[in-house]
Amino acid sequence: MPVHAITSVMKLSSGMARLGTETAFEVLARAEALKAQGKDVINLGIGQPDFPTPPNIVAAAQKALADGHHGYTPAQGIAPLREAVAADIAKWRGAEVDPGHILIQPGGKPTMFFAILMFGEPGAEIMYPNPGFPIYESVINFTGAKAVPIALHESTGFSFSAEEVLEKVTAATRLLIINSPANPTGGIVGADELDTLVAGLASWPEVVILSDEIYSRMLYDGYAHKTLLDYESIRGRLILLDGWSKTYAMTGWRLGYSVWPANLIELATRLAVNDHSCVNAAVQWAGIEALTGPQDAVDEMVRAFDERRKIIVEELNALPGFSCVTPLGAFYAFPNITGTGKSAAELQNLMLNEAGVATVAGTSFGAFGEGYVRFSYANSAENIREAMRRIRKLL
């Protein structure tokens, strides 16, 4: 029987039709295909550091393998790693967490998936940042819950208005997702907005908060990270997401962690058992070295990102039809491109196909991303300048 005939008789669940994707990986595939055809492509689309994983971390993984760490580990993660995570949270965020409430996972996405699966179902509402990381909206839709967008405003550096958020909370709201520093905008939510939000949520004690803080070590211009762990009033309903991918240039290692309230950690661990059993054993030992070893490589990487941030913002603002606010975190710039007269998708495709520059249309991050394009400055200063030269010529 032909493949298309087999597909036509399959009865997929309705949720599969609602499941989205992460367009950055599609753009990466298209860029690689063009490279394979001999085209020179500068990739400012994919969100991963262009630095290698520090050698001490690689050596720790090699040692773990040589020492025989080849088998299953506890689903929640090995105790030494969870203890190292708790110590790291205390060091960088000034908050005490119980290692027993920490779950080690294969990257950051499983935390999103688990949290949204726990609270998403038809009739429920889940609030998420828009423009925001596309997996939030994708998984919310997959569960059948109503995805309620939280608008991020260019005029405030892509922060949200706490008052606007609170006005959208209803009796059906189950989960509120916050991401600061943010993908795709590089924006941060200031302490004043978080103060107002948390105070207002006192009237909605049933609303759980997922705080995605994966870019917490990547801040500029003297800004310090404001974690939601600072608010004791919501600790009993707060889920924290973080990991190693961005901070330690370990995207391909697939290592992340989450902190769960006491009444949810057992359920999260149960989801882990059903989903992936446990995280790669040797990688967990490498994770310990990342947190407890020298941090020089992290500091050097962030300094390099800061230099590139200044370059790309200046260059983007010099392009006809572009205007770009200065991002304060992560490694993304999110310029307004309405002055070009092109839609986000049109300009993304033109820049890739005609100029050999890979970027991601703002609409890949939600409907409120129209009129914007995401640039990752996790690339060399030379490549950034060359990419801007090509785009200027194209325009």
TORKOL-207663 format. One record per residue (C-alpha): residue in three letters; z, x, y. Coordinates in steps of 0.1 Angstrom, whole numbers, padded with zeros to 4 digits. Layout:
N
residuo = ALA&zz = Z&xx = X&yy = Y;
...
END
This chain:
395
residuo = MET&zz = 0000&xx = 0000&yy = 0000;
residuo = PRO&zz = -0009&xx = 0014&yy = 0035;
residuo = VAL&zz = 0021&xx = 0026&yy = 0056;
residuo = HIS&zz = 0014&xx = -0001&yy = 0083;
residuo = ALA&zz = 0014&xx = -0028&yy = 0057;
residuo = ILE&zz = 0048&xx = -0016&yy = 0044;
residuo = THR&zz = 0062&xx = -0016&yy = 0080;
residuo = SER&zz = 0049&xx = -0051&yy = 0086;
residuo = VAL&zz = 0070&xx = -0065&yy = 0058;
residuo = MET&zz = 0102&xx = -0047&yy = 0067;
residuo = LYS&zz = 0130&xx = -0068&yy = 0082;
residuo = LEU&zz = 0148&xx = -0045&yy = 0107;
residuo = SER&zz = 0180&xx = -0056&yy = 0123;
residuo = SER&zz = 0176&xx = -0070&yy = 0158;
residuo = GLY&zz = 0197&xx = -0042&yy = 0172;
residuo = MET&zz = 0169&xx = -0016&yy = 0165;
residuo = ALA&zz = 0146&xx = -0033&yy = 0190;
residuo = ARG&zz = 0173&xx = -0029&yy = 0217;
residuo = LEU&zz = 0179&xx = 0008&yy = 0210;
residuo = GLY&zz = 0166&xx = 0031&yy = 0237;
residuo = THR&zz = 0161&xx = 0069&yy = 0237;
residuo = GLU&zz = 0167&xx = 0099&yy = 0259;
residuo = THR&zz = 0134&xx = 0106&yy = 0277;
residuo = ALA&zz = 0143&xx = 0142&yy = 0284;
residuo = PHE&zz = 0136&xx = 0150&yy = 0247;
residuo = GLU&zz = 0103&xx = 0132&yy = 0249;
residuo = VAL&zz = 0094&xx = 0152&yy = 0280;
residuo = LEU&zz = 0105&xx = 0184&yy = 0262;
residuo = ALA&zz = 0082&xx = 0175&yy = 0232;
residuo = ARG&zz = 0052&xx = 0169&yy = 0256;
residuo = ALA&zz = 0059&xx = 0202&yy = 0274;
residuo = GLU&zz = 0060&xx = 0221&yy = 0241;
residuo = ALA&zz = 0028&xx = 0204&yy = 0230;
residuo = LEU&zz = 0011&xx = 0215&yy = 0262;
residuo = LYS&zz = 0024&xx = 0250&yy = 0257;
residuo = ALA&zz = 0010&xx = 0250&yy = 0222;
residuo = GLN&zz = -0024&xx = 0242&yy = 0238;
residuo = GLY&zz = -0021&xx = 0273&yy = 0260;
residuo = LYS&zz = -0009&xx = 0257&yy = 0292;
residuo = ASP&zz = 0018&xx = 0274&yy = 0312;
residuo = VAL&zz = 0047&xx = 0250&yy = 0316;
residuo = ILE&zz = 0079&xx = 0255&yy = 0336;
residuo = ASN&zz = 0106&xx = 0232&yy = 0321;
residuo = LEU&zz = 0129&xx = 0217&yy = 0347;
residuo = GLY&zz = 0134&xx = 0187&yy = 0326;
residuo = ILE&zz = 0158&xx = 0194&yy = 0297;
residuo = GLY&zz = 0195&xx = 0196&yy = 0305;
residuo = GLN&zz = 0207&xx = 0227&yy = 0287;
residuo = PRO&zz = 0218&xx = 0261&yy = 0300;
residuo = ASP&zz = 0191&xx = 0288&yy = 0298;
residuo = PHE&zz = 0219&xx = 0313&yy = 0289;
residuo = PRO&zz = 0226&xx = 0325&yy = 0254;
residuo = THR&zz = 0259&xx = 0315&yy = 0237;
residuo = PRO&zz = 0284&xx = 0343&yy = 0246;
residuo = PRO&zz = 0285&xx = 0370&yy = 0218;
residuo = ASN&zz = 0322&xx = 0367&yy = 0211;
residuo = ILE&zz = 0316&xx = 0330&yy = 0201;
residuo = VAL&zz = 0287&xx = 0339&yy = 0179;
residuo = ALA&zz = 0308&xx = 0366&yy = 0163;
residuo = ALA&zz = 0337&xx = 0342&yy = 0156;
residuo = ALA&zz = 0313&xx = 0319&yy = 0138;
residuo = GLN&zz = 0299&xx = 0348&yy = 0117;
residuo = LYS&zz = 0335&xx = 0358&yy = 0109;
residuo = ALA&zz = 0344&xx = 0323&yy = 0098;
residuo = LEU&zz = 0315&xx = 0322&yy = 0074;
residuo = ALA&zz = 0324&xx = 0356&yy = 0061;
residuo = ASP&zz = 0360&xx = 0345&yy = 0056;
residuo = GLY&zz = 0348&xx = 0316&yy = 0035;
residuo = HIS&zz = 0351&xx = 0286&yy = 0058;
residuo = HIS&zz = 0323&xx = 0268&yy = 0039;
residuo = GLY&zz = 0339&xx = 0235&yy = 0029;
residuo = TYR&zz = 0349&xx = 0201&yy = 0043;
residuo = THR&zz = 0375&xx = 0200&yy = 0070;
residuo = PRO&zz = 0397&xx = 0171&yy = 0080;
residuo = ALA&zz = 0377&xx = 0144&yy = 0097;
residuo = GLN&zz = 0397&xx = 0147&yy = 0129;
residuo = GLY&zz = 0390&xx = 0184&yy = 0131;
residuo = ILE&zz = 0410&xx = 0215&yy = 0121;
residuo = ALA&zz = 0445&xx = 0216&yy = 0136;
residuo = PRO&zz = 0441&xx = 0250&yy = 0153;
residuo = LEU&zz = 0410&xx = 0237&yy = 0172;
residuo = ARG&zz = 0427&xx = 0205&yy = 0183;
residuo = GLU&zz = 0457&xx = 0226&yy = 0194;
residuo = ALA&zz = 0434&xx = 0249&yy = 0214;
residuo = VAL&zz = 0417&xx = 0218&yy = 0230;
residuo = ALA&zz = 0451&xx = 0205&yy = 0240;
residuo = ALA&zz = 0461&xx = 0238&yy = 0255;
residuo = ASP&zz = 0427&xx = 0240&yy = 0273;
residuo = ILE&zz = 0432&xx = 0206&yy = 0288;
residuo = ALA&zz = 0466&xx = 0216&yy = 0301;
residuo = LYS&zz = 0451&xx = 0248&yy = 0316;
residuo = TRP&zz = 0421&xx = 0233&yy = 0334;
residuo = ARG&zz = 0432&xx = 0197&yy = 0340;
residuo = GLY&zz = 0470&xx = 0201&yy = 0342;
residuo = ALA&zz = 0475&xx = 0173&yy = 0317;
residuo = GLU&zz = 0495&xx = 0172&yy = 0285;
residuo = VAL&zz = 0478&xx = 0156&yy = 0255;
residuo = ASP&zz = 0489&xx = 0152&yy = 0219;
residuo = PRO&zz = 0467&xx = 0172&yy = 0195;
residuo = GLY&zz = 0471&xx = 0143&yy = 0172;
residuo = HIS&zz = 0451&xx = 0122&yy = 0197;
residuo = ILE&zz = 0421&xx = 0146&yy = 0197;
residuo = LEU&zz = 0390&xx = 0140&yy = 0176;
residuo = ILE&zz = 0365&xx = 0169&yy = 0171;
residuo = GLN&zz = 0329&xx = 0156&yy = 0169;
residuo = PRO&zz = 0294&xx = 0169&yy = 0166;
residuo = GLY&zz = 0286&xx = 0168&yy = 0203;
residuo = GLY&zz = 0294&xx = 0144&yy = 0231;
residuo = LYS&zz = 0272&xx = 0115&yy = 0220;
residuo = PRO&zz = 0294&xx = 0104&yy = 0191;
residuo = THR&zz = 0322&xx = 0097&yy = 0215;
residuo = MET&zz = 0299&xx = 0074&yy = 0235;
residuo = PHE&zz = 0287&xx = 0057&yy = 0203;
residuo = PHE&zz = 0322&xx = 0052&yy = 0189;
residuo = ALA&zz = 0337&xx = 0039&yy = 0221;
residuo = ILE&zz = 0308&xx = 0015&yy = 0227;
residuo = LEU&zz = 0307&xx = 0003&yy = 0191;
residuo = MET&zz = 0345&xx = -0004&yy = 0192;
residuo = PHE&zz = 0341&xx = -0027&yy = 0222;
residuo = GLY&zz = 0305&xx = -0039&yy = 0223;
residuo = GLU&zz = 0294&xx = -0071&yy = 0207;
residuo = PRO&zz = 0276&xx = -0103&yy = 0219;
residuo = GLY&zz = 0296&xx = -0120&yy = 0246;
residuo = ALA&zz = 0312&xx = -0087&yy = 0258;
residuo = GLU&zz = 0304&xx = -0068&yy = 0289;
residuo = ILE&zz = 0304&xx = -0030&yy = 0293;
residuo = MET&zz = 0300&xx = -0013&yy = 0327;
residuo = TYR&zz = 0281&xx = 0019&yy = 0330;
residuo = PRO&zz = 0268&xx = 0042&yy = 0358;
residuo = ASN&zz = 0232&xx = 0036&yy = 0369;
residuo = PRO&zz = 0213&xx = 0059&yy = 0373;
residuo = GLY&zz = 0232&xx = 0074&yy = 0345;
residuo = PHE&zz = 0230&xx = 0091&yy = 0311;
residuo = PRO&zz = 0205&xx = 0068&yy = 0292;
residuo = ILE&zz = 0225&xx = 0067&yy = 0260;
residuo = TYR&zz = 0252&xx = 0046&yy = 0276;
residuo = GLU&zz = 0228&xx = 0017&yy = 0283;
residuo = SER&zz = 0209&xx = 0022&yy = 0251;
residuo = VAL&zz = 0240&xx = 0018&yy = 0228;
residuo = ILE&zz = 0255&xx = -0010&yy = 0249;
residuo = ASN&zz = 0222&xx = -0030&yy = 0243;
residuo = PHE&zz = 0222&xx = -0020&yy = 0207;
residuo = THR&zz = 0256&xx = -0037&yy = 0201;
residuo = GLY&zz = 0245&xx = -0069&yy = 0218;
residuo = ALA&zz = 0269&xx = -0066&yy = 0246;
residuo = LYS&zz = 0258&xx = -0071&yy = 0282;
residuo = ALA&zz = 0251&xx = -0039&yy = 0301;
residuo = VAL&zz = 0265&xx = -0042&yy = 0336;
residuo = PRO&zz = 0253&xx = -0014&yy = 0359;
residuo = ILE&zz = 0275&xx = 0004&yy = 0384;
residuo = ALA&zz = 0253&xx = 0015&yy = 0413;
residuo = LEU&zz = 0255&xx = 0051&yy = 0424;
residuo = HIS&zz = 0245&xx = 0055&yy = 0460;
residuo = GLU&zz = 0225&xx = 0083&yy = 0474;
residuo = SER&zz = 0242&xx = 0078&yy = 0508;
residuo = THR&zz = 0275&xx = 0089&yy = 0492;
residuo = GLY&zz = 0262&xx = 0118&yy = 0472;
residuo = PHE&zz = 0257&xx = 0095&yy = 0442;
residuo = SER&zz = 0293&xx = 0083&yy = 0440;
residuo = PHE&zz = 0301&xx = 0047&yy = 0434;
residuo = SER&zz = 0321&xx = 0023&yy = 0455;
residuo = ALA&zz = 0353&xx = 0014&yy = 0437;
residuo = GLU&zz = 0354&xx = -0020&yy = 0455;
residuo = GLU&zz = 0319&xx = -0028&yy = 0442;
residuo = VAL&zz = 0330&xx = -0018&yy = 0406;
residuo = LEU&zz = 0361&xx = -0040&yy = 0407;
residuo = GLU&zz = 0341&xx = -0069&yy = 0420;
residuo = LYS&zz = 0320&xx = -0068&yy = 0389;
residuo = VAL&zz = 0349&xx = -0068&yy = 0364;
residuo = THR&zz = 0352&xx = -0101&yy = 0346;
residuo = ALA&zz = 0372&xx = -0116&yy = 0318;
residuo = ALA&zz = 0344&xx = -0105&yy = 0295;
residuo = THR&zz = 0346&xx = -0068&yy = 0305;
residuo = ARG&zz = 0357&xx = -0046&yy = 0276;
residuo = LEU&zz = 0348&xx = -0011&yy = 0286;
residuo = LEU&zz = 0341&xx = 0008&yy = 0318;
residuo = ILE&zz = 0322&xx = 0041&yy = 0316;
residuo = ILE&zz = 0326&xx = 0068&yy = 0343;
residuo = ASN&zz = 0307&xx = 0101&yy = 0344;
residuo = SER&zz = 0318&xx = 0127&yy = 0370;
residuo = PRO&zz = 0303&xx = 0153&yy = 0376;
residuo = ALA&zz = 0273&xx = 0132&yy = 0367;
residuo = ASN&zz = 0240&xx = 0134&yy = 0349;
residuo = PRO&zz = 0213&xx = 0129&yy = 0363;
residuo = THR&zz = 0225&xx = 0131&yy = 0399;
residuo = GLY&zz = 0249&xx = 0160&yy = 0400;
residuo = GLY&zz = 0272&xx = 0137&yy = 0420;
residuo = ILE&zz = 0310&xx = 0135&yy = 0418;
residuo = VAL&zz = 0334&xx = 0106&yy = 0423;
residuo = GLY&zz = 0360&xx = 0116&yy = 0448;
residuo = ALA&zz = 0398&xx = 0111&yy = 0444;
residuo = ASP&zz = 0399&xx = 0083&yy = 0469;
residuo = GLU&zz = 0375&xx = 0062&yy = 0450;
residuo = LEU&zz = 0392&xx = 0069&yy = 0417;
residuo = ASP&zz = 0426&xx = 0060&yy = 0433;
residuo = THR&zz = 0412&xx = 0027&yy = 0444;
residuo = LEU&zz = 0396&xx = 0020&yy = 0411;
residuo = VAL&zz = 0427&xx = 0027&yy = 0390;
residuo = ALA&zz = 0449&xx = 0007&yy = 0413;
residuo = GLY&zz = 0425&xx = -0023&yy = 0410;
residuo = LEU&zz = 0423&xx = -0020&yy = 0373;
residuo = ALA&zz = 0460&xx = -0028&yy = 0371;
residuo = SER&zz = 0449&xx = -0064&yy = 0374;
residuo = TRP&zz = 0427&xx = -0059&yy = 0343;
residuo = PRO&zz = 0449&xx = -0043&yy = 0317;
residuo = GLU&zz = 0425&xx = -0052&yy = 0289;
residuo = VAL&zz = 0397&xx = -0030&yy = 0303;
residuo = VAL&zz = 0393&xx = 0003&yy = 0285;
residuo = ILE&zz = 0379&xx = 0034&yy = 0304;
residuo = LEU&zz = 0356&xx = 0060&yy = 0289;
residuo = SER&zz = 0356&xx = 0091&yy = 0312;
residuo = ASP&zz = 0327&xx = 0114&yy = 0304;
residuo = GLU&zz = 0338&xx = 0148&yy = 0319;
residuo = ILE&zz = 0314&xx = 0171&yy = 0300;
residuo = TYR&zz = 0305&xx = 0189&yy = 0333;
residuo = SER&zz = 0341&xx = 0194&yy = 0344;
residuo = ARG&zz = 0338&xx = 0232&yy = 0347;
residuo = MET&zz = 0305&xx = 0230&yy = 0368;
residuo = LEU&zz = 0316&xx = 0222&yy = 0404;
residuo = TYR&zz = 0305&xx = 0239&yy = 0436;
residuo = ASP&zz = 0314&xx = 0243&yy = 0473;
residuo = GLY&zz = 0351&xx = 0246&yy = 0465;
residuo = TYR&zz = 0355&xx = 0212&yy = 0448;
residuo = ALA&zz = 0381&xx = 0209&yy = 0420;
residuo = HIS&zz = 0376&xx = 0185&yy = 0391;
residuo = LYS&zz = 0396&xx = 0152&yy = 0393;
residuo = THR&zz = 0403&xx = 0140&yy = 0358;
residuo = LEU&zz = 0413&xx = 0105&yy = 0349;
residuo = LEU&zz = 0440&xx = 0120&yy = 0328;
residuo = ASP&zz = 0459&xx = 0124&yy = 0361;
residuo = TYR&zz = 0466&xx = 0086&yy = 0361;
residuo = GLU&zz = 0495&xx = 0078&yy = 0338;
residuo = SER&zz = 0490&xx = 0041&yy = 0344;
residuo = ILE&zz = 0458&xx = 0041&yy = 0324;
residuo = ARG&zz = 0465&xx = 0068&yy = 0298;
residuo = GLY&zz = 0471&xx = 0041&yy = 0272;
residuo = ARG&zz = 0435&xx = 0028&yy = 0275;
residuo = LEU&zz = 0417&xx = 0060&yy = 0285;
residuo = ILE&zz = 0391&xx = 0078&yy = 0263;
residuo = LEU&zz = 0381&xx = 0113&yy = 0275;
residuo = LEU&zz = 0348&xx = 0129&yy = 0265;
residuo = ASP&zz = 0342&xx = 0166&yy = 0268;
residuo = GLY&zz = 0328&xx = 0195&yy = 0247;
residuo = TRP&zz = 0313&xx = 0229&yy = 0244;
residuo = SER&zz = 0276&xx = 0223&yy = 0249;
residuo = LYS&zz = 0273&xx = 0228&yy = 0287;
residuo = THR&zz = 0303&xx = 0250&yy = 0295;
residuo = TYR&zz = 0296&xx = 0276&yy = 0268;
residuo = ALA&zz = 0258&xx = 0272&yy = 0264;
residuo = MET&zz = 0263&xx = 0258&yy = 0229;
residuo = THR&zz = 0240&xx = 0228&yy = 0230;
residuo = GLY&zz = 0225&xx = 0235&yy = 0196;
residuo = TRP&zz = 0259&xx = 0241&yy = 0179;
residuo = ARG&zz = 0268&xx = 0204&yy = 0182;
residuo = LEU&zz = 0304&xx = 0206&yy = 0190;
residuo = GLY&zz = 0324&xx = 0181&yy = 0212;
residuo = TYR&zz = 0358&xx = 0165&yy = 0215;
residuo = SER&zz = 0374&xx = 0133&yy = 0226;
residuo = VAL&zz = 0409&xx = 0123&yy = 0235;
residuo = TRP&zz = 0419&xx = 0088&yy = 0224;
residuo = PRO&zz = 0449&xx = 0065&yy = 0231;
residuo = ALA&zz = 0475&xx = 0063&yy = 0203;
residuo = ASN&zz = 0463&xx = 0029&yy = 0193;
residuo = LEU&zz = 0426&xx = 0040&yy = 0189;
residuo = ILE&zz = 0427&xx = 0075&yy = 0174;
residuo = GLU&zz = 0429&xx = 0061&yy = 0138;
residuo = LEU&zz = 0400&xx = 0038&yy = 0144;
residuo = ALA&zz = 0379&xx = 0066&yy = 0159;
residuo = THR&zz = 0388&xx = 0089&yy = 0130;
residuo = ARG&zz = 0377&xx = 0061&yy = 0106;
residuo = LEU&zz = 0344&xx = 0059&yy = 0124;
residuo = ALA&zz = 0340&xx = 0097&yy = 0120;
residuo = VAL&zz = 0347&xx = 0094&yy = 0082;
residuo = ASN&zz = 0320&xx = 0067&yy = 0079;
residuo = ASP&zz = 0295&xx = 0086&yy = 0102;
residuo = HIS&zz = 0296&xx = 0123&yy = 0096;
residuo = SER&zz = 0327&xx = 0131&yy = 0075;
residuo = CYS&zz = 0336&xx = 0162&yy = 0095;
residuo = VAL&zz = 0322&xx = 0188&yy = 0119;
residuo = ASN&zz = 0307&xx = 0221&yy = 0106;
residuo = ALA&zz = 0337&xx = 0243&yy = 0096;
residuo = ALA&zz = 0325&xx = 0276&yy = 0110;
residuo = VAL&zz = 0315&xx = 0260&yy = 0143;
residuo = GLN&zz = 0350&xx = 0247&yy = 0148;
residuo = TRP&zz = 0364&xx = 0283&yy = 0145;
residuo = ALA&zz = 0338&xx = 0294&yy = 0170;
residuo = GLY&zz = 0351&xx = 0266&yy = 0193;
residuo = ILE&zz = 0385&xx = 0281&yy = 0192;
residuo = GLU&zz = 0372&xx = 0315&yy = 0204;
residuo = ALA&zz = 0352&xx = 0298&yy = 0232;
residuo = LEU&zz = 0384&xx = 0281&yy = 0245;
residuo = THR&zz = 0408&xx = 0310&yy = 0240;
residuo = GLY&zz = 0386&xx = 0340&yy = 0245;
residuo = PRO&zz = 0372&xx = 0356&yy = 0277;
residuo = GLN&zz = 0358&xx = 0331&yy = 0303;
residuo = ASP&zz = 0337&xx = 0357&yy = 0322;
residuo = ALA&zz = 0304&xx = 0343&yy = 0308;
residuo = VAL&zz = 0313&xx = 0308&yy = 0320;
residuo = ASP&zz = 0321&xx = 0321&yy = 0355;
residuo = GLU&zz = 0289&xx = 0341&yy = 0356;
residuo = MET&zz = 0268&xx = 0311&yy = 0345;
residuo = VAL&zz = 0283&xx = 0288&yy = 0371;
residuo = ARG&zz = 0277&xx = 0314&yy = 0398;
residuo = ALA&zz = 0241&xx = 0316&yy = 0388;
residuo = PHE&zz = 0238&xx = 0278&yy = 0388;
residuo = ASP&zz = 0253&xx = 0277&yy = 0422;
residuo = GLU&zz = 0226&xx = 0302&yy = 0435;
residuo = ARG&zz = 0198&xx = 0282&yy = 0419;
residuo = ARG&zz = 0213&xx = 0249&yy = 0433;
residuo = LYS&zz = 0209&xx = 0262&yy = 0468;
residuo = ILE&zz = 0174&xx = 0274&yy = 0462;
residuo = ILE&zz = 0162&xx = 0242&yy = 0446;
residuo = VAL&zz = 0177&xx = 0219&yy = 0472;
residuo = GLU&zz = 0161&xx = 0239&yy = 0500;
residuo = GLU&zz = 0127&xx = 0240&yy = 0482;
residuo = LEU&zz = 0128&xx = 0202&yy = 0474;
residuo = ASN&zz = 0136&xx = 0193&yy = 0509;
residuo = ALA&zz = 0106&xx = 0213&yy = 0521;
residuo = LEU&zz = 0082&xx = 0194&yy = 0498;
residuo = PRO&zz = 0062&xx = 0166&yy = 0515;
residuo = GLY&zz = 0076&xx = 0132&yy = 0507;
residuo = PHE&zz = 0108&xx = 0146&yy = 0491;
residuo = SER&zz = 0144&xx = 0145&yy = 0503;
residuo = CYS&zz = 0173&xx = 0158&yy = 0484;
residuo = VAL&zz = 0211&xx = 0155&yy = 0489;
residuo = THR&zz = 0230&xx = 0185&yy = 0477;
residuo = PRO&zz = 0245&xx = 0180&yy = 0443;
residuo = LEU&zz = 0282&xx = 0190&yy = 0439;
residuo = GLY&zz = 0284&xx = 0193&yy = 0402;
residuo = ALA&zz = 0265&xx = 0198&yy = 0369;
residuo = PHE&zz = 0231&xx = 0215&yy = 0371;
residuo = TYR&zz = 0208&xx = 0187&yy = 0383;
residuo = ALA&zz = 0191&xx = 0178&yy = 0415;
residuo = PHE&zz = 0180&xx = 0142&yy = 0420;
residuo = PRO&zz = 0156&xx = 0141&yy = 0450;
residuo = ASN&zz = 0143&xx = 0109&yy = 0466;
residuo = ILE&zz = 0105&xx = 0109&yy = 0461;
residuo = THR&zz = 0096&xx = 0076&yy = 0478;
residuo = GLY&zz = 0078&xx = 0094&yy = 0506;
residuo = THR&zz = 0051&xx = 0105&yy = 0482;
residuo = GLY&zz = 0040&xx = 0070&yy = 0476;
residuo = LYS&zz = 0042&xx = 0075&yy = 0438;
residuo = SER&zz = 0065&xx = 0059&yy = 0413;
residuo = ALA&zz = 0090&xx = 0081&yy = 0395;
residuo = ALA&zz = 0070&xx = 0079&yy = 0362;
residuo = GLU&zz = 0037&xx = 0086&yy = 0380;
residuo = LEU&zz = 0050&xx = 0116&yy = 0397;
residuo = GLN&zz = 0067&xx = 0129&yy = 0366;
residuo = ASN&zz = 0034&xx = 0127&yy = 0347;
residuo = LEU&zz = 0014&xx = 0143&yy = 0375;
residuo = MET&zz = 0038&xx = 0172&yy = 0378;
residuo = LEU&zz = 0037&xx = 0179&yy = 0341;
residuo = ASN&zz = 0000&xx = 0174&yy = 0334;
residuo = GLU&zz = -0015&xx = 0187&yy = 0367;
residuo = ALA&zz = 0011&xx = 0213&yy = 0379;
residuo = GLY&zz = 0027&xx = 0223&yy = 0346;
residuo = VAL&zz = 0062&xx = 0214&yy = 0357;
residuo = ALA&zz = 0084&xx = 0193&yy = 0334;
residuo = THR&zz = 0108&xx = 0169&yy = 0351;
residuo = VAL&zz = 0123&xx = 0135&yy = 0342;
residuo = ALA&zz = 0116&xx = 0103&yy = 0360;
residuo = GLY&zz = 0146&xx = 0087&yy = 0376;
residuo = THR&zz = 0138&xx = 0054&yy = 0357;
residuo = SER&zz = 0146&xx = 0072&yy = 0325;
residuo = PHE&zz = 0182&xx = 0069&yy = 0337;
residuo = GLY&zz = 0182&xx = 0032&yy = 0345;
residuo = ALA&zz = 0164&xx = 0008&yy = 0369;
residuo = PHE&zz = 0183&xx = 0021&yy = 0399;
residuo = GLY&zz = 0166&xx = 0055&yy = 0393;
residuo = GLU&zz = 0133&xx = 0043&yy = 0406;
residuo = GLY&zz = 0122&xx = 0064&yy = 0436;
residuo = TYR&zz = 0139&xx = 0096&yy = 0422;
residuo = VAL&zz = 0131&xx = 0124&yy = 0398;
residuo = ARG&zz = 0156&xx = 0146&yy = 0380;
residuo = PHE&zz = 0152&xx = 0184&yy = 0382;
residuo = SER&zz = 0173&xx = 0206&yy = 0360;
residuo = TYR&zz = 0181&xx = 0240&yy = 0377;
residuo = ALA&zz = 0191&xx = 0255&yy = 0344;
residuo = ASN&zz = 0162&xx = 0278&yy = 0347;
residuo = SER&zz = 0156&xx = 0311&yy = 0365;
residuo = ALA&zz = 0154&xx = 0313&yy = 0403;
residuo = GLU&zz = 0119&xx = 0328&yy = 0399;
residuo = ASN&zz = 0107&xx = 0298&yy = 0378;
residuo = ILE&zz = 0123&xx = 0274&yy = 0402;
residuo = ARG&zz = 0104&xx = 0289&yy = 0431;
residuo = GLU&zz = 0071&xx = 0290&yy = 0411;
residuo = ALA&zz = 0076&xx = 0254&yy = 0401;
residuo = MET&zz = 0081&xx = 0243&yy = 0437;
residuo = ARG&zz = 0050&xx = 0263&yy = 0447;
residuo = ARG&zz = 0030&xx = 0244&yy = 0421;
residuo = ILE&zz = 0043&xx = 0210&yy = 0432;
residuo = ARG&zz = 0036&xx = 0217&yy = 0468;
residuo = LYS&zz = 0000&xx = 0226&yy = 0459;
residuo = LEU&zz = -0002&xx = 0194&yy = 0439;
residuo = LEU&zz = 0011&xx = 0172&yy = 0467;
END
